[in-house]
Amino acid sequence: MGKDPWGDRLRKIRNSSNYRGDIFQNLSITEVMSEKGDFFKTFMKFLNKPKNTIPPQPLPSVKTDLKNLPDGNPVLVWFGHSSYLIKIEGKHILVDPVFSGYASPFKMKSAKSFEGSNVNGVDDMPDIDILLITHDHYDHCDYKTLLQLNGKTKHIITSLGVGSHLEYWGVDMNKVTELDWHESIEKFGLSFISKPARHFSGRSFKRAKTLWASFVLKTNNHSIYIGADSGYDTHFKEIGEKYGPFDLAILESGQYNEAWKSIHMMPEETVQASIDVKAKLLLPVHWGKFSLSLHPWNEPIERVMKKAEQINVAVTTPRIGEPLIIGEKYPASKWWREVVAK
């Protein structure tokens, strides 16, 4: 479960302008559970989830040779939910990998990965130049996966405070960089800029002791926006005005609910956020691997596509494990419709 920040790290955190009242704060006032949300009623609904929150058949995934992805334009391979590998300028960046099969510290049925979504695992990964961890929630920061990747990872970039977990788990802190919002690092010829997101953090009952962030990834030739978990807010437009346009925006689109709409976007807001950041192309993520809400498993992508078609926003929809290549190959099949009830 990790460990909350202590010592010198905690002293640095307390000096952050984003840390007030002994916790990190969002740009806008943000309630994790809205006034419409009733914790007990929501908990009971989770105990009796509708059957359609889980795919009725295994997902149609693609097995790709990740160690031999093509050179040239940036390549991205999505592994479901918010895990993906980017090859750019010959470097491999792995974002929020969760390959343990569960989005929780325990093997809970409600947090088990969908059948067919685990076509790739740690052994399939190339050597990782940058492991990027956006925040410390279990569906983004997986203890088992991180320990397995540790020996093949050159450097870790994460949000301020998340290093406390890594240090507690025995990771060499000489290869870890923690960033506050608006801080940046140049590594292996790549530029990473930490930017705001509207969310929260925590691996126990304590919340917001570590930071959450989105990231701008820039090279001399390309720019990618890694949106991470976020409710809709003004930061998207501000990022677009300062750093856009982006070749690709990777934005969350699933695990939403009206009860917690401030911390997870509705699919229609995902499409609007892609416009705000001035993205040429949208990749909707945070769906297709775990059922962490109460909506049908395929509802996020259907709602994204409907809104995108209405307002002419370009969307790419690769299968899990299927490469997309910026400027060359943008998978666009509606593959989720192949997964029908028997």
N, C-alpha and C positions, 0 to 999 in steps of 0.2 A: 504493500500500500504506500510505500515511500515514506518521506519525512518532510515536515514543513521546514521552511528556511530557519537557519540559526546563525549565530556568530557574525562574521564579516559580511556574509551575504545578506543577512537580515538588516544589518546597518545600512548597506547600500540600498536595499529596498525602501527603507524608511526615508531615504533622501529623494526618492522618486516623486515627481509631481503627480503621478497617477495613483499614489498610495496615500490614502487619507482615512482617518478613523480606524487604523490598524488593519485595513484591507485595501486591495486594489479596487479602483472605481472605473466605471465606464464613462464615456464622454457625456452621455445622456443618462438621466435617472432611469434605472433598469431594475424591474422586479423579475426575479427568476420565475416565480409563479404569480400570475396576474390576479386581480381581484375576482375574476371569473373562475379561477382555479381553486378547487377544494382538494387538498392533499389526500385525505382519506378516500374520497370518491374516486380520485384518479388512481390511487393505489389499488383499489378494488377492481377497477377496469383493467389494470395491467395483469391482475391475477386471472382474468377471464377474457383474454384478448380474442378478438374475432379471428376466425381461421384464415381470412384473406390477408392478414398481416405477414403471412409466410407464403412463399411461392409454392404452388401445388406440385411442381416438378423441379428437378435440378436445373440450375441456370446454364444456358449454353455459353460456356467460356471458351477461350482460346489459349492454347499452350504456346508461348513465344519463347524463343531462345534469348533470354534477357542479357546474357553475357556477350552476345554478338549483335547488338542493335546497330543499325546502319549509322555511319558518320554523316556529316552534312548538317541539314536542318534539324532543329530540336525534335526529339522523339519523346512521347509520353505513353506510358502503359499504366492503365488504371486497374487496381486490384479489388475494386468494390469499396463502398463507403468512402473514406477519405484517404486511402492509401494509394500512392502511385509513385512510379519511378520516372524521372526525367533524365534523359541524356542530352546534354547541351554543351557545345564547345568541347566535346570529348570527355566531359565529366559526368559522373553519375550522382544524381540527387535523389534520395529516397525520403518521401514525406509521410509522416504519421503512420508507419507500418504497424499493422495488427495481423499477425499470422498465427496466433495461438489458437484461433477457432472461437474465441469468446471476447466480448466487449465488456468484461467485468473481471474482478479479482477471483471470482468463483465460477465453477462450471454450471452456470444457471441456464436452464432451457430458454428463458426469455431473452438471453443475450448471446445465444449460439449463432454462429454464422450460417448462412443459407447453404444448402447442399449445392455444389457446383461452383461456389464462389472461392474455393481454396485451390485453384488450379496451380498457383505459384506459391512458393514459400521461401524461407530463408536460404535454403540450399540452392535455390535457383537464382539468387541475386548475384550480380557482379560485385567486385569490390566497390564499396560506397565511398565516394569522395566527401559528400556532405549528407549527413542525416539531419533532417529538419523536423523538429517537434514543435508544433504550433502551441500546444497547451497540454495540461497534465491529465485530462480526462481519460478514462480507461479505453475508450474507443479511438483514442489518438496516441496515447502513450502506454504501450503494452510492455509490461515488465519482462515477460518471457521472451518476446521478440527482440527487445532491445539488448538483453544479455546475450542472445544468440548472435546478434549482429555486431556486437562490440568489437570482436577481433578483426572484423573485415571493414570497419568504419574508420576513416582517417580523421574526420572532424564532425562535431555535432553543433548545430546552431539551434537555439531554443529561446523561449521567452524568459524574462527575468524571474528568477526564483525556482524554475523547473530543475535547475542544476542541483538543487537540494536533494531531490529524489535520486538523480544520477549518482551523486557523490555517495549517498547512503547505500546504493546498490553496488558500489565498488568501481564505477567508471572512472578512468583517468581524467581528472579535471583539466589537465593541460591541453586536452583536445576538445574542450567544451567552451563555447561562447554563448553567454546569455545576453539578450538584448531587451532594453526598455523600448517603448514606443518611440519611433523617430531615430533610433540609433541604427547604425549600419556597420557592415563588415565587408571587406574585399577578401575573397578566398579563392585560390586556384583560378584567378582571372574572372571570377563571377562576383557580382554585387548583390548583397542581400540587405534589404531595408525593412526593419520592423515597423509596422503601421497598426493603428487601432483596429479592433474588432469589437462587436457588442455581444459579450458573452459572460462567462464566469469560469471559475476553476475549482479544483478540489478533488481529492481522492478519499476523503472521509467526510465527517459531518461538518468540518471547518471549510468554509468557502473563501475564495478570493485571496488566499495567502500567496499564490504565485500568479504571474501575469498570463494573459492570453493575447494572441496577436495574429494579424494577417501579415503577409510578406510580399514585397515587391522584389522580383528576381530580374536583374538586368545584365545583359552583355552588350558588346559593341553593336550587335546586329539584331538582338531580339529582346523582348520584354514579356514577362508572364506575371500575372497577379494570382497569388495563392491566398484565396479569401478566408480559409479556415472556417470554424464555426462562428456564426454571427447573426444577430438579428439585424433587421434593416435599419439604417441610420444615415446621417449626413456624411459619415466618413468615406463612404463609397465615392460620392461626387467630389469630395476634396482630394482623394487619391487620384481620381481620373484627371482632374484639372492639373495636378502637379506632375504626375508620372505617366499619364496616358499619352497616346493610345497604347493598348496592350495587344499583342498578337493573340493572346489567349487569357481568359479569366476562368479560374477554377473555383466555382462557388457552390456552397452547400445548398441542397434543395429538399432534403428529407428530414424525418424525425421531428416534424413540427406538430404543434397543437395550439389551439386558441388560448389554452391555459398558460403556455410559455412562449407566446409569440414574440416577446421582446428579445429572446436569446436565440431563436431559430427562425429563419425567414420562411414565409409561405412561398411556394414555388413561383407564384406570379411576382413576388418581390425579388426573387433570384434573377428573373429576367430583367427587371428594372435595374437591379444592381449592376448587371453586365453593361447596361447602357450608361449608367452613372460613371463607371470606371473607364468608359470608352474602349470596350473590348471589341475586337474584330470577330471574335469567336467565343462562345460560351461552352464550357464543359461542366454539366451539372454533376455534383458528387454528393456524398453523405446519404446515399441510398444504395440498394442492391446487394447488401451483405448482412445487415443486422436489422432486426425489428425492435427499435428503441422508442417507438411511439405507438399510436393506435390506428393509424391510417393504413389502408391497403398497401402492400409492399410496392406495387407499381404505380400508385397514385402520384407520387412526386414527379416522375418523368412525364406522365401523361399531362399533368397540369402545366409543367414547364413547356412542353411542346405546343400545347394549345395556345398559350399566351405568346410564345415566340413566333408562331405562325401568324397570329393576329397582327403583330407589330413589326414583322419582318426582321427578327433577330436570328442570326446564324447560330446553330447549335450542333455540336458533334456528340454522337451517342455510341461510343465504342463498346463492344462486349468486354467483359472482364478479361484482361490479358491481351486484348487486341491493340496494337500500336496505332497511335495517330502521329502524323508527321506534319509539323507546322509548315504551311506553304505547299504541301504535297498531297497529304492523305488525311481526309476528315471522315471517318466512318459515320454513316448516317442511317443505318437500318434501324427499324423499330423492333429490335430483337426480343424485347420483353413480351411482345405480343405472341411470340412463339410458345411462351410458357403458359399453357392453358390447363384448366382443370381437366382431369381424366374423366 
